Amino acid sequence: MKTPKSIIDKRYEDKHKEERKAAHAVWGTSMNREDFEELNKFLKDNHIPKVQLIYTGWEALKEQLKINS
């Protein structure tokens, strides 16, 4: 009998959990629903991934504040 995909996926996730946590971070944040909907629509309409928004905004803020890293 074949092992269900959900079990295979769970095993993989459990095995690689620490590796993922070390390599990636997630911000649990919230914002006004209207702003969220408008931002999501803008990103979708312009084919911009959220991570690009974060990096672009970060670079713009560093430039605005004249912080070099």
C-alpha positions, 0 to 999 in steps of 0.5 A: 500500500502506498503511503499518503502524500500528507504523511510523506509531507509531514515527515519531510517537514519534521525532518527539515524544520530546524533547517528552515527556521535557521534559514528563514524568518516570518513576521507575524504582523497585522495592518488595517484591512482596507490598507491590506486589501489595497496593497495586495491588489497593487502587488497582484496587479503589478506582479510584485512579490511581497518579499520584493516590497520588503527589500525595496522598502528597506533599501529606500528607508536606508537611503532616506535615513542615510544608513549604510550597511 
